[in-house]
Amino acid sequence: MATAQPPYFGAAYYPEDWPLDQIDTDIDLMKQAGMNCMRIGEFAWSRMEPEEGRYDFGWLHTVTDKLGAAGIAIILGTPTCTPPSWLYQRYPECIAVRDDGVRLEHGARRHACPNSPAYRDHCRRIVTAMATEFGQDSNVVGWQIDNELYVVHGLEDHRGCFCDECVGKFRSLLQERFGTIEALNAAWGTDLWSQTYQSFEHIPPPRSGTWHHPSLLTAWSLFQADSYVDFADDQADILHRMASQPVGTDMMPTLGLDYHKMHRKLDVVQYNHYNLPENLWQCGFWMDMVGSLKDAPWWNIETSTCWNGSTAANGYREPGFCRVNSWLAYALGGEANLYWLWRAHWSGQELMHGAVVSAQGRPLHIFGEVQEISRGLSAAGEWLNNTRPARSGLAMHVSTVAWWTFAHQAMVKGFGYIDAMMHRVYKPIMQAQLRPQVIHPAQPLDGYRLICSPFLPVLDEQGLRDHLREWIEAGGTWIVGPLSDIRDEHAAKFRHAPFGVLEDWAGVHCRYEIPGDPRDFGLCWADGQTSTGSIWYDGFEPRDCDVLATYTENPLEGLAAVVSRKLGKGRIVMLGTMPVAADWQRLLLDQARSVDIAPVAEASTNLLVVPRVDKAQAGAPDAQTRGLIVVELENRSGTIGLPQSATDLLTGRKHSGSIEVAPYGVMVLAH
């Protein structure tokens, strides 16, 4: 049979855990489920290299050949997340060290040091051996580097590895960056609390238990994050030399790593998630991010069918959840959706996690829903492959630098960066039926007419400040703040003003600032509506701007809360506080209309509506729509008004006007 083509639909499969003569039974079940893709190999290092330098790929060839013969494509994982016991025993320096100096034990995963030269060498050997065996295998449609790269498991406060190699490399990078210890002291302001260093060797690794300097903490965290980028780059270089298939690495929903940097050398974007019914909508945020990282396919590599559970089963999903959870990836531009896992483990860790079939090979209660999804993909597959999500011209910034800056300086009690971005910013945008792309500060601004940058403390990240100014003056509208442009590149405050450039750009003078703990302060909008702000309060004296909202309570009374100013051909809207959801939606819709961006549909807030355009026009904000994918997220009925008649490819029914979407319903509406 020919190798399967997108849309890919399948699961993670661990044949190393089972007798090889069982694979035919598994493949029969996979075909019954309607699956056409399996991910294998990611944890099987000890099976591939049972002794140092002695490789055994015969079993893996058997698996790939049998899957390929059945028309099931393969995503092949490099196994560097789980080094074998012989490596741990012979080269203990490969294993990460906690901040108390204790080296981690063998038997977990993600417990090796990404900077260990010895570990890098062993990783290069196994990846080279795999690429030699499978780099031209037509059954393999892609590679996954390692597994869920982020700060190693079991390390205190997610601060990373504290081995001598990491500490020495960190100090060397600081010396390369600053040149002299005097320059570092000046940039970090170390005179406070007698923290001045006499040499780079005196800079302590920021172990837990000490109230460390935030500039040190932020620099260390970004160094640890970049270490994993470099680790992935190392493997990508080998695979690009030796393999013909696209290369990616599966990401988790966290911004602790700079995923824009991570994907400079990768060909496909891969993503894992385990969202629950109560936060299923958050998938949109992360998928709008991974789909924006680069002009490349993206694959949802892991999600659950029916419940989570590493040691205890949890998060049972109601009927229909698997359907909507699976279709979210395809709706938002993904070419694949794979479950974790195919057959539940019979031993070891994660015994209680949900799967497609049980450890005994019995289809779980979700099997019929999996088959339904497969039938829908068969019916809509050609249309999916020929279309992509339309770009609306709206974007919002997210940032790894912001993630770590707020992690080490929360700014105000109870504030969490990603929680604020999700609930205060993204969810109201989504419920207003505006379709944003979620972009990194280093990504180009071309094609966007409206960009939101809340909670972006370091505006000069990777040259963003200059690019923004040019983009605004050329006609873009920028909504910025609160808590944006408040730190320099070293996580320190500015000494000339509360902001780096925003007072000058927005035409204001910030008289003073007040935290939103323990209360919120009232404000009145220019149209007379009253409400409150949230989180943080900058009180602005307008100098050369229009006032959109004014504070109504002392000590902020009479000061501006939200201002707008023309800048070249464009406009800057500066927020001194985060508006409540209704005000944020109204402000955003007003600014969107001013640059010809409209909601994609008149639809209930529980519906995700994704317009699709021809694949060739995917980058054009005004491309002609080929149809809509509608996904219900909250297990309750919703309604949508169709701008024109359409046929649901999943049922063959024609629809027009106002239609009802069933709880956990999915509709692929082609014009």
C-alpha positions in Angstrom: 0.0 0.0 0.0 1.1 3.6 -0.5 2.4 5.5 2.4 -0.5 7.4 4.2 -1.0 11.1 3.5 -2.4 13.9 5.7 -4.6 14.3 7.5 -2.7 11.9 9.8 -4.7 10.2 12.6 -3.2 7.8 15.0 -1.4 7.3 18.3 1.9 6.7 20.1 2.8 3.0 19.9 5.5 1.3 22.0 6.2 -2.1 20.4 9.3 -2.5 22.5 7.0 -3.2 25.4 5.2 -6.1 23.7 6.1 -9.4 21.9 6.8 -8.7 18.2 4.3 -11.4 17.2 1.6 -9.3 18.6 2.1 -6.5 16.1 -0.3 -8.0 13.5 -3.1 -8.0 16.1 -2.3 -4.4 16.9 -2.3 -3.4 13.2 -5.7 -5.1 12.7 -7.1 -3.0 15.5 -5.5 0.1 14.2 -7.1 -0.4 10.8 -10.5 -1.0 12.5 -10.0 2.3 14.3 -9.3 4.0 11.0 -5.8 5.1 11.9 -3.1 5.9 9.4 -0.2 7.0 11.5 1.8 5.8 14.5 4.6 7.4 16.5 7.3 5.0 17.7 10.8 4.8 19.1 10.9 7.9 21.4 11.7 5.9 24.6 13.4 2.8 23.2 17.1 3.6 23.5 18.0 0.5 25.5 16.2 -1.7 22.9 18.1 0.0 20.1 21.5 0.0 21.8 21.4 -2.7 24.5 25.2 -2.3 25.0 27.4 0.6 24.2 28.2 0.5 20.5 26.1 -2.6 19.8 22.9 -1.7 17.9 19.8 -3.7 17.3 17.4 -2.2 14.8 16.0 -5.5 13.5 12.9 -5.3 15.7 12.3 -1.7 14.7 12.6 -2.6 11.0 10.0 -5.3 11.5 7.6 -2.8 13.1 8.1 -0.1 10.4 7.8 -2.6 7.6 4.6 -4.1 8.9 3.1 -0.7 9.6 4.1 0.6 6.2 2.7 -2.5 4.5 -0.6 -1.8 6.2 -0.7 1.8 4.9 0.2 3.3 8.3 2.7 6.1 8.3 5.4 6.4 11.0 6.7 9.4 12.9 10.0 8.2 14.4 11.3 9.6 17.7 14.9 9.9 18.7 15.1 8.2 22.2 17.4 10.7 23.9 14.8 11.5 26.6 15.5 8.2 28.2 19.2 7.2 28.3 19.8 3.5 29.0 21.1 2.1 32.4 24.5 1.3 31.0 25.0 4.9 30.0 24.0 6.1 33.5 26.4 3.6 35.2 29.4 4.3 32.9 28.9 8.0 32.3 27.2 9.5 35.4 28.3 13.0 34.4 25.6 12.8 31.7 22.8 13.0 34.3 21.5 16.3 35.6 22.3 17.6 39.1 19.8 19.2 41.4 20.5 22.5 43.0 21.5 20.8 46.3 24.3 19.0 44.4 22.5 15.6 44.3 22.6 13.9 40.9 19.3 12.5 39.6 18.8 8.7 39.5 18.3 6.5 36.5 14.7 5.4 35.7 12.8 8.6 34.9 12.9 10.7 31.7 14.2 14.1 30.8 16.8 13.6 33.5 20.0 14.1 31.5 21.9 17.3 31.2 21.5 19.0 27.8 24.9 20.6 28.1 26.9 17.5 29.1 29.6 16.9 26.3 29.5 13.2 27.0 25.7 13.0 26.7 25.8 15.0 23.5 28.3 12.6 22.1 26.1 9.6 22.9 23.0 11.3 21.5 24.8 12.0 18.3 25.8 8.4 18.0 22.3 7.0 18.4 20.7 9.6 16.2 23.3 9.0 13.5 22.7 5.2 13.7 19.0 5.7 13.5 19.3 8.1 10.5 21.5 5.5 8.8 18.8 2.9 9.2 15.7 4.9 8.6 16.6 8.2 7.0 15.4 7.1 3.6 12.6 4.8 4.7 9.5 5.7 2.7 7.3 4.5 5.6 8.7 7.2 7.9 7.0 10.6 7.2 8.8 12.6 9.9 11.1 12.7 12.9 10.5 13.8 16.4 13.6 14.9 18.3 13.6 13.7 21.9 10.4 14.1 23.9 8.8 17.3 25.4 12.0 19.3 25.7 11.8 21.6 28.8 13.6 21.9 32.1 14.5 18.4 33.4 12.0 16.5 35.7 12.6 16.5 39.4 14.6 19.7 39.6 13.6 22.3 42.2 11.6 25.3 41.0 12.2 24.2 37.4 15.6 26.0 37.6 17.4 23.4 35.6 20.7 21.5 35.9 23.4 22.7 38.4 26.2 20.5 37.3 29.7 21.9 36.9 29.3 22.0 33.1 26.1 24.1 33.2 27.5 26.5 35.8 30.8 27.0 33.9 29.0 27.5 30.6 26.6 30.0 32.1 29.5 32.1 33.5 31.3 31.9 30.2 28.2 33.1 28.3 27.9 36.0 30.7 31.5 37.0 30.1 31.0 36.8 26.4 27.9 38.9 26.6 29.2 41.6 29.0 32.9 41.6 28.3 33.9 42.7 31.8 32.5 42.0 35.3 32.2 45.8 35.8 29.8 46.0 32.8 27.6 43.2 34.3 27.6 44.9 37.7 26.5 48.1 36.1 23.8 46.5 34.0 22.4 44.5 36.9 22.7 47.2 39.5 24.5 44.9 42.0 25.5 47.7 44.5 22.2 47.0 46.3 22.7 44.5 49.2 26.5 44.4 48.4 25.9 42.0 45.6 28.7 43.4 43.5 30.9 40.6 41.9 34.7 40.8 41.6 34.8 38.2 38.8 32.6 36.0 36.7 33.6 33.0 38.8 32.0 34.7 41.8 28.5 34.7 40.1 26.5 32.0 42.0 24.2 29.5 40.3 20.8 30.6 41.7 20.0 27.7 43.9 16.7 27.6 45.8 16.6 28.8 49.4 18.2 32.2 48.6 16.5 35.4 47.6 18.5 35.8 44.4 18.9 38.9 42.2 16.1 38.8 39.6 18.5 39.7 36.8 20.6 36.6 37.8 17.5 34.4 37.9 16.2 35.6 34.6 19.6 35.2 32.9 20.0 31.7 34.3 16.5 30.6 33.2 17.0 31.9 29.7 20.4 30.1 29.6 18.7 26.8 30.6 16.0 27.3 28.0 18.5 28.1 25.2 20.5 24.9 26.2 17.6 22.8 25.1 17.3 24.7 21.8 21.0 24.0 21.2 20.5 20.4 22.2 17.7 20.0 19.6 19.7 21.9 17.0 22.5 19.3 17.4 20.2 16.4 16.5 18.4 18.4 13.7 21.8 19.0 12.0 22.4 15.2 11.9 19.0 14.4 10.6 19.1 17.1 8.0 22.4 15.7 6.7 21.3 12.1 6.6 17.5 11.9 6.4 15.0 13.0 3.8 12.0 13.3 6.1 10.9 16.5 7.9 12.2 17.0 11.4 10.4 18.4 14.5 10.2 18.2 18.3 7.1 17.8 20.4 6.3 20.8 22.6 4.2 21.2 25.7 1.9 24.1 26.6 4.6 26.1 28.4 6.6 29.2 27.4 9.6 28.3 29.4 11.4 27.5 26.1 11.7 30.0 23.3 9.8 28.0 20.6 10.6 30.5 17.9 14.3 29.8 18.4 13.6 26.1 18.7 12.1 26.0 15.2 14.7 27.9 13.3 16.2 24.5 12.2 13.0 22.4 12.3 10.7 21.6 9.4 7.5 20.7 11.1 5.9 22.1 14.3 4.8 19.4 16.8 2.7 20.0 19.9 1.3 17.9 22.8 -1.6 18.8 25.1 -3.9 17.2 27.7 -6.6 19.8 28.2 -9.7 19.0 30.3 -13.3 19.9 29.5 -13.2 22.9 31.7 -10.2 24.4 29.9 -10.6 22.9 26.4 -10.9 26.4 25.0 -7.2 27.0 25.9 -6.2 24.7 23.1 -7.1 27.6 20.8 -4.4 29.8 22.4 -1.6 27.2 22.0 -2.7 26.1 18.6 -2.9 29.7 17.3 0.7 30.0 18.6 2.1 26.8 17.1 0.4 27.4 13.8 2.0 30.9 13.7 5.6 29.8 14.5 6.6 29.4 10.9 5.3 28.7 7.4 5.3 24.9 7.9 2.9 22.1 8.7 2.1 21.4 12.4 1.1 18.2 14.0 -0.7 17.5 17.2 1.5 14.6 18.4 -0.2 13.8 21.8 -3.6 14.2 23.4 -5.8 12.0 25.4 -8.8 10.0 24.2 -10.7 9.6 27.5 -8.7 10.5 30.6 -5.3 11.4 31.9 -3.3 9.5 34.5 0.3 8.9 35.2 -0.2 7.2 38.6 -3.9 7.8 39.1 -6.6 8.0 36.4 -8.2 11.4 36.3 -10.2 13.7 34.1 -12.8 11.4 32.6 -14.2 12.9 29.5 -17.9 12.8 28.6 -19.0 11.3 25.2 -18.2 13.7 22.4 -15.1 15.2 24.1 -12.7 13.0 22.1 -14.4 14.2 18.9 -14.2 17.9 19.6 -10.7 17.6 21.1 -9.4 15.8 18.1 -11.0 18.1 15.5 -9.6 21.2 17.2 -6.2 20.4 15.8 -7.5 20.0 12.2 -9.7 23.0 12.4 -6.8 25.3 13.4 -4.6 24.1 10.7 -3.0 20.9 12.0 -2.2 18.0 9.7 -2.2 15.4 12.4 -3.8 14.4 15.6 -2.3 11.5 17.6 -3.4 10.0 20.9 -1.3 9.1 23.8 -1.4 6.2 23.7 -2.4 3.3 21.4 -2.3 0.3 23.8 -2.2 1.1 27.5 1.0 0.1 29.3 1.1 -3.2 31.1 4.0 -2.3 33.4 6.1 0.6 34.5 5.1 4.2 34.8 1.8 5.8 33.6 -0.2 2.6 33.9 -3.4 4.4 34.6 -3.4 6.7 31.5 -6.3 6.5 29.0 -5.6 4.9 25.6 -7.4 3.7 22.5 -7.2 0.0 23.5 -6.5 -1.5 26.9 -3.3 -3.3 27.9 -5.2 -6.5 27.1 -6.0 -5.3 23.6 -9.7 -4.6 24.2 -11.1 -1.5 22.5 -12.0 1.1 25.2 -15.5 2.7 25.3 -14.1 5.6 23.2 -13.3 3.3 20.2 -16.5 4.0 18.4 -15.9 7.8 18.7 -12.4 7.3 17.3 -13.9 5.4 14.3 -16.4 8.3 13.8 -13.5 10.8 13.7 -11.7 8.7 11.2 -14.8 8.5 8.9 -15.1 12.3 9.2 -11.5 12.8 8.2 -12.0 10.5 5.2 -15.0 12.6 4.1 -13.3 16.0 4.6 -9.7 15.1 4.1 -9.2 16.4 0.6 -10.9 19.7 1.6 -8.7 20.0 4.7 -5.5 19.3 2.7 -6.5 22.0 0.2 -7.4 24.7 2.7 -5.8 26.5 5.6 -7.1 28.8 8.4 -7.6 32.3 7.1 -5.5 35.1 8.6 -7.6 37.9 9.9 -4.8 40.6 10.3 -5.0 40.4 14.1 -2.2 39.1 16.3 -1.2 39.1 19.9 2.3 38.8 21.4 3.5 36.1 23.8 7.1 35.9 25.0 9.5 33.5 26.8 11.3 36.5 28.2 8.0 37.7 29.6 7.3 34.2 31.1 10.6 34.2 33.0 10.6 37.9 33.9 7.2 37.5 35.6 8.2 34.2 37.1 11.0 35.9 39.0 9.2 39.3 39.5 5.5 38.7 39.7 5.0 42.5 39.8 1.7 42.2 41.8 0.4 39.6 44.2 -1.5 36.7 42.5 -0.4 37.7 39.0 0.5 34.8 36.6 1.6 35.6 33.1 0.1 32.8 31.2 -3.1 32.8 33.2 -3.6 36.5 32.5 -2.8 36.0 28.8 -5.3 33.2 28.6 -8.2 34.5 30.7 -7.9 38.3 30.4 -6.7 38.6 26.9 -7.2 35.6 24.6 -10.6 34.2 25.9 -12.5 37.5 25.3 -10.9 37.7 21.9 -12.1 34.2 21.0 -15.6 34.7 22.4 -15.9 37.9 20.3 -15.3 35.6 17.3 -12.1 37.4 16.3 -9.4 35.0 15.1 -5.9 36.0 16.3 -2.5 34.6 15.5 -0.4 34.3 18.6 3.1 35.4 17.7 6.6 35.7 19.2 8.3 39.1 19.4 10.9 38.0 16.8 8.3 37.1 14.2 7.7 39.5 11.2 4.8 42.0 11.5 4.0 42.0 7.8 0.3 41.3 7.1 -1.0 42.3 10.5 -3.2 45.4 10.9 -3.9 45.1 14.6 -1.5 43.8 17.2 -2.0 43.4 21.0 1.0 43.4 23.3 -0.2 43.1 26.9 2.1 42.1 29.7 5.2 42.4 27.5 7.7 43.8 30.0 10.8 43.8 27.7 9.8 45.7 24.6 13.3 45.6 23.1 13.3 41.8 22.8 15.1 40.7 19.6 14.6 44.1 18.0 10.9 44.3 18.4 10.8 48.0 19.5 12.2 49.3 16.2 10.1 47.0 14.1 7.0 48.0 15.9 7.7 51.7 15.4 8.1 51.2 11.7 5.0 49.0 11.5 2.8 51.6 13.4 4.0 54.5 11.3 3.2 52.5 8.2 -0.4 52.2 9.3 -0.7 49.5 12.0 -2.7 49.8 15.2 -1.0 48.7 18.3 -2.7 48.0 21.7 0.0 47.9 24.3 0.0 47.3 28.1 -0.5 47.1 30.9 2.9 46.1 32.4 4.6 46.4 29.0 8.0 48.2 28.4 8.7 48.3 32.1 12.0 46.4 32.2 15.2 46.5 30.2 16.9 43.5 28.7 18.5 42.7 32.1 15.2 42.6 33.9 15.9 45.9 35.6 13.7 49.0 35.8 14.4 52.0 33.7 15.8 55.0 35.6 14.6 57.8 33.4 10.9 56.8 33.4 8.5 54.0 34.3 8.7 52.9 30.6 11.4 52.7 28.1 9.7 54.5 25.2 5.9 54.3 25.8 5.5 57.7 27.4 7.0 59.3 24.4 5.1 57.1 21.9 1.7 57.4 23.6 2.0 61.1 24.5 1.5 60.7 28.3 3.3 61.3 31.6 2.8 58.5 34.1 2.2 60.3 37.4 2.2 57.2 39.5 1.4 53.5 39.6 -0.7 51.4 41.9 -1.0 47.6 42.2 -4.4 45.9 41.9 -4.1 44.1 45.2 -6.3 43.9 47.2 -8.8 45.9 45.2 -9.7 47.2 41.8 -10.3 50.9 41.0 -13.2 52.4 39.0 -13.0 54.0 35.6 -15.3 55.7 33.2 -15.1 55.3 29.4 -15.5 58.2 27.0 -19.0 56.9 26.1 -20.1 57.2 29.7 -19.9 53.5 30.6 -18.4 52.7 34.0 -16.5 49.7 35.2 -13.2 48.8 36.8 -9.8 47.9 35.7 -7.7 45.0 37.0 -4.2 43.8 37.9 -2.3 47.0 37.7 -3.0 50.8 37.5 -0.9 53.4 35.7 -2.2 56.9 36.1 -1.5 58.9 33.0 -1.4 62.7 32.5 -2.3 63.2 28.8 0.2 65.4 27.0 -0.5 64.7 23.3 -3.2 62.0 23.0 -6.9 61.2 23.2 -8.3 59.9 26.5 -10.5 56.8 26.1 -11.0 56.0 29.8 -10.5 58.0 33.0 -10.1 56.8 36.6 -13.0 57.7 39.0 -11.5 56.9 42.4 -8.7 58.4 44.5 -5.8 58.4 44.4 -6.1 57.9 40.6 -9.2 60.1 40.1 -9.1 62.3 37.0 -6.0 60.6 35.6 -6.2 58.8 32.2 -6.4 54.9 32.3 -6.5 54.3 28.5 -5.2 56.6 25.8 -5.0 56.7 22.0 -2.6 58.6 19.8 -1.9 58.8 16.1 1.6 57.8 15.2 2.5 58.3 11.5 -0.2 56.6 9.5 -1.0 54.2 12.4 -2.2 54.4 16.0 -1.0 53.4 19.5 -3.6 52.5 22.2 -2.0 52.3 25.6 -3.6 50.6 28.6 -2.7 51.7 32.1 -4.8 48.8 33.5 -6.3 45.6 32.1 -10.0 46.2 31.2 -12.6 43.7 32.3 -13.7 41.3 29.6 -16.7 43.3 28.3 -14.6 46.5 28.0 -11.7 44.7 26.5 -14.0 43.2 23.9 -15.6 46.5 23.1 -12.2 48.3 22.8 -10.8 45.5 20.6 -13.8 45.4 18.3 -13.7 49.2 17.9 -10.0 49.1 17.0 -10.5 46.1 14.8 -13.3 47.8 12.8 -11.1 50.8 12.3 -8.6 48.6 10.4 -11.3 46.5 8.5 -11.1 43.5 10.8 -14.5 41.9 11.6 -15.7 39.0 13.6 -15.6 35.8 11.5 -19.2 34.9 12.3 -22.3 35.8 14.4 -22.0 32.8 16.8 -22.4 31.7 20.4 -19.4 32.3 22.7 -19.0 28.5 23.1 -18.3 28.0 19.4 -14.9 28.2 17.9 -15.4 29.2 14.3 -12.4 29.0 11.9 -12.7 30.3 8.3 -10.7 28.3 5.8 -9.2 29.6 2.5 -7.3 28.0 -0.4 -3.9 26.7 0.7 -2.2 28.9 -1.8 -3.9 32.0 -0.3 -3.4 31.1 3.3 -1.0 34.1 4.0 -3.4 36.7 2.6 -5.7 38.4 5.1 -8.3 39.1 2.4 -8.4 35.6 0.7 -11.7 34.3 -0.4 -13.2 31.9 2.2 -13.8 28.3 1.2 -15.9 27.5 4.2 -15.9 27.2 8.0 -15.0 24.6 10.6 -17.2 25.0 13.7 -16.3 23.3 17.0 -18.5 23.4 20.2 -16.2 23.6 23.3 -18.5 23.5 26.3 -20.8 20.5 25.8 -23.9 22.7 25.3 -25.8 23.8 22.2 -24.7 26.8 20.3 -25.9 28.8 17.3 -24.2 30.3 14.3 -25.5 32.5 11.5 -24.0 31.4 8.1 -23.1 34.2 5.7 -23.9 31.8 2.8 -25.2 28.3 2.4 -22.8 25.5 2.9 -22.6 21.7 3.0 -21.4 19.9 6.1 -18.8 17.4 4.7 -19.2 15.2 7.8 -22.9 14.6 7.2 -23.6 15.7 3.6 -26.4 18.0 4.8 -26.8 21.5 3.4 -27.3 24.4 5.8 -28.1 28.1 5.5 -29.1 31.0 7.8 -29.0 30.4 11.6 -28.2 26.9 12.5 -27.8 25.0 15.8 -24.6 23.2 16.7 -25.0 20.2 19.0 -23.1 19.8 22.3 -19.5 18.8 21.5 -20.5 19.1 17.8 -18.2 19.5 14.9 -19.2 20.8 11.5 -17.0 21.1 8.4 -19.0 23.6 6.3 -17.8 23.9 2.7 -19.1 26.6 0.3 
